[in-house]
Amino acid sequence: MVGQCVARVEDATLLTGNGRYLDDLPQRKDTRHIAFLRADQAHAKIISIDTKDARALPGVVAVLTGDDVAALTRSMTVGVKADVEAWPMARDRVRYVGEPVAMVVAVDRYVAEDAVDLIRVEYETMPAVVDPMAALAPGAEVLHPSLGGNLISERSFRYGDPELAFSEATHRVSISVVYPRNSCTPMECYGVVAEYLPSEDMFDIAANFQGPFSIHTVIARSLGVPGNRLRLRTPPDSGGSFGVKQGVFPYVILAGVAAKVAGCPVKWIEDRLEHLSASVSATNRVTTLSAAVDGTGRIQALDWDQVEDCGAHLRAPEPATLYRMHGNMTGAYAIRNVSIRNRVVLTNKTPTGLNRGFGGPQVYFALERLVHKIALELGIDRLELIRRNLVPTGDFPYRTATGALLDSGDYSKALDTAAHAGKLDKLLAVRDAARAEGRLYGIGYCVAVEPSVSNMGYITTVLTSDQRAKAGPKNGAQAVGTITVDPMGTVTVKTASVPQGQGHRTVLAQVVGDILGLPMGDIRAIVDVDTSRDPWSIAAGNYSSRFAAAVAGAVSLAAQQLRGKLAEMAAQQLGCGPEAITFAGGKVFDRANPAAGIPFGRLAGTSHWAPGTLPEGIGQAISETVFWSPPELTAPNEKDEVNSSLCHGFIFDFCGVEIDRLTGQVRIDRYVSMHDCGRILHPGMVDGQVRGAFLQAVGAALYEEFVYAEDGSFESGTLADYLIPTVMETPDIQILHFETPSPFTPLGAKGVAEGNCMSTPVCIANAVADALSCENITLPITPSKVLAMIGGEERPPSKPIAKPVKAKAKPGERALTGEGEADVSSPREAVWHMLLEAETLAAIIPGAHGVQKLSPDHFTATVTLGVGPVKDKYEADVRLSDIDHLNSVTLTGAVTGRLGAGGGSGVIRLSDLPGGGTRLHYSYVATVGGKVASVGGRLLDGAARVIIGQFFQSLARHAGGGTGRPSFLKRIFLLFRGR
């Protein structure tokens, strides 16, 4: 069955809606619910937190602040040795928009959210720093005073003799790139259910957590209990993760504290707004990379300078993203001289964590863009330059300059096979024909080594060799698998790996079925994890593409051990040697006499029903557990060389893109992806993993970016602002395979699930660079960026135009400006009186609960306003000023509410139209702060444009005697008061 596209075991459950996700798990009747108050400012001192009204709200069980949490926990583990603390909730200051400031436990989520809105926080706003290079500059605002600066880690490395290589090089080629911050967006967000058992001083916590279980230790230490007093469980199903659910662990700690204080189980299900603004994201990185190149195009040395932005806190396992690729800094190329400078910087953005391909996209974007540039500068065909630098076929296993041991491969043959099968020659002809017609068409290439099964010791490369010696060695990638046979002969498989859609149950049934000769229906894999029940290790979990190579491999070894015992039992009964025993078709038989077989169930039941009849030395043949750790994964040595991953797949991608000159839209015309992932266990699911990674990579290349304003305001807080591709934006791809089984894994398999996240963004970028003949490509490659590259700087207008008024926003606020005009048929005097009528003002205030006229030009009201999903009551104050009779009036407003505050003004000017009627010209300036501002930019700006247009269209109809609806008129005040 291994190597075949058998039907997936998981699908019947998932496709009928019977999946069991965290929110589906049974819960006690007394379970209470959590909601968080989150910072609406990127950097501010917390002066005071008033929770009195929240605590008094009926249904509230507990309200906790950062100091309350700190009194019951310890600071979380920081990823490096540094004088800095990392708490799961803000204490003295907030350091990013979305950071938890207070936590409410209530009878349900609705009451908890209401109580959150009653909490009053007084902040002292501080300057924010969001650019990692600015964070390094002298005088930059410091996030953590105890650290003394924003540089939390710096290490330099030297392999070979890079200085000599550069001094002797014929060419020195350099490139500087900025890789943006983006994230994964699983369908299911974070979730935690926690219970504290006081009689045992124990926490029982369920979370949709994927591991690694090194974080179990971080959680237990923070909660102040031994490891055996923290039971961490996962649900059977997960709605995706792609690495990001590793970041749920601070909320596991907070939920544990909440359960302990509340004295009952608590539950928290993250919503999408929380996930975008406050979950972990991938790191953004600034890289300067130089190559020493000889006259033939051979790269002799690389010089890396990497600045990693890990956000406001360096939480374990970061800076894993920076060091995961340390052994692979030369990619697929045979380069013997390397120098590396790594700096880790803190900024006022969300803390970073694991995202699909973590580390790989950032490395290959710089390396493969550099190779593209070298080929252009030397006048060598780009594909030929790649060929000249690949690791030679006969050199595997190949030790890279930085320490990785590339297990197997034939990179040159894989490349040539892909070029032929993918019809590269025809794609080149398409490009040439398109260019002959004046169209913008480019072809991109990328080669990449895809590491899998991480050596957990790679992260210790962040320490010096002396520091590592004091701390003790850390290395390996231990995986565990258990096989159990019941008295009826059916088999149960258990691993410490939680799937997020990879098909664990199917593959494990394939592997065990082949070894024991059983149909898949006789094998059941249990894929939820319980640390108090199941064998696991600190390296366990589902991350770094370790399932097929490590986890399924450990299960295969356990199955082989069980088969060996069963073979001895069968040999005793059949009168032959164990080596002659065959397992097939649910029977066990002597291959020389297949007719005299024993049903597998009868043989397997012997250990249960008649253990006294077992051959001497077997012990039992009921259950086998194997812990497997490959010897190739050693700790970093004194030279800082580290085999950071066990397996190394190979990827060669090429694509053709066409660019629309008018819109700047990049269209992927053709994409071919060749993969060597070792032995393929299930071809259909391998292709599914490739397609999934490709879709995410298209998002990284063309759409997705976390955007922060200069003051740290988060501007990508909704899926209207953070764009992710759908099937409509993602083209089909041609997937090719080239198999060189790994000699280091039990099944010969390597990882494949992350590769296109590493290769595709730079492949598309290289194609765009080829189409536009440009050097600087910054992701995501949006139409506006493309148009700037096509047309250069925008030329000044032939006639001067009035500059729009700019709104001045304070830190944490968002500014809105706009202007326009509308023509109405009514005379100016009629329009003027309509604008100043108190009844009109009362009618057009949105969601008004009552308007009070304090004077002819001063009004107050209680209103209900909202942007998208954010809605609440506000107190509004509206004034009319600068009244120029029949000509102009200024409307000024201020609004305060539990979701934020705002203010602004709008000017309406009237003028006569030739032939009768009135022209209304309007302009507005507004600011908005709080949760509304942090929700996102595109939603807010788009709503502003629509609302202002609707108002004047309706006003025009109303003033002209039409039937304009007051609901349109109401909305103008959303802008004038800074909704």
Summary of the structure (lengths in Angstrom):
residues: 979
radius of gyration: 31.7
end to end distance: 60.7
largest distance: 113.3
contacts: 3633
relative contact order: 0.10
helix: 32%
strand: 29%
